[in-house]
Amino acid sequence: MTSFDTSPQLNVWRALLALAVVFVMLATTGWTALHHQREPTALEASVAAWERGRIDGRRLPDTQASPARLARFFASLTQGQRAGLARRYSLAVGNMNGAPVELRYLANRAALRTARAAERLRMHDQRLSPSGQREAGRRAQHYASLLRRDRHVLAFDPAGSGKVAEVLGDLRRAERVSVVVPGVDTELLTFQRTRRAYSAPVGMARSLHTAERALAPGTRTAVIAWADYTAPNGLGMEAATAARAGQGAVRLNALLRALPGRSPVSLFCHSYGSVVCGLAAGTLPRRVTDIAVAGSPGMRVEKAAHLRTSARVWAMRDAEDWIQDVPYMEVGGLGHGADPVSAAFGARVLSARGAQGHGGYFVPGTESLRNFAGIGVGAYPAVTCADGNDTCRADLSAAAAA
């Protein structure tokens, strides 16, 4: 979630929770939706073409096959064959969990070039309103930025508000992997910001990656800025329910199960992103060792133990974060459950000193960022607990030694 004026947000949340019973009653009386034919998205068209495709007389594997099955398929091809598939089915390969990461980067560069060309045409399309033409220009600029040679795009879908994931560092050789999971209002046009840079996924990931390398310069690290789910738009009904988070949790788990290697993985989940991580927790691969949430509205459970994960659960909240005033409850599907920094929840509570509000947890120089970096590289003795003692570091000596 992003930082807004406090009073209107609290009024929204309280009104939504007060309407919970009405919402449930209406939902059970048979709301109807109109369904109509629509054109397939570019990604859907690419996947459909892949499903009809062949190579050396063989049918191509199902895009939803297991990552291991897809990895074996790509390993059986020559470099030229792999590159040919990446160019021909760029969006399918670029979003395919199990395809080699370098091939996904290559495929997504091809997809971004195609998307940029389309938006440049739309900038001059007289059928669009002036605002539509301006938005096309903004998208074209964002695509151009993602096409810089120093950027590595792991996932990309231009449909709707857009989805994207970017890797910092060498993911294939990393000894520690961190994944940043952002919250509300995350989309293509907010993936990276100039103002309030550290409240956007790219700024969060870059800041974390820099802090991890400073703390453990001898450790090979990679950080993923993961905006590959459809986040709620604003603080309305979608943000107060778990529907978007549930879809995001499925996508997050699919990514994690396809990551190369066996290095430990840590999740850093901001605001509504912590709802995503909470719903994903019970089915995470065991290589996910830590889940750290900041500015959380809840994780859809009453206690950390109910997440049913082997990962350590950490939580932090700045004293000036407006999220502390939302109702920590769940009624009729609205709200996200208990407060993760409360003693009753049972998470390891970290200091967020210096964060200065809801969007400041990844700002350089803050204790919140230093704590995230310590978790990311496994330097648990370096983290600072919220209560000023070592409560949050209890029973971590073996983990630190490992």
Secondary structure by P-SEA (a helix, b strand, c coil): ccccccaaaaaaaaaaaaaaaaaaaaaaccbbbbbbbbcccaaaaaaaaaaaccccccccccccccaaaaaaaaaaccaaaaaaaaaaaaaaaaacccccaaaaaaaaaaaaaaaaaaaaaaaacccccaaaaaaaaaaaaaaaaaacccccccbbbccccccbbbbccccccccbbbbbbbccccccccccccccccccaaaaaaaaaaaaaaaccccbbbbbbccccccccccccccccaaaaaaaaaaaaaaaaacccccbbbbbbccaaaaaaaaacccccccccbbbbcccccccccccccccccbbbbbbbccccccccccccccccccccccccccccccbbbbbccccccccccccccaaaaaaaaaaaccccccccccccccccccccccccc
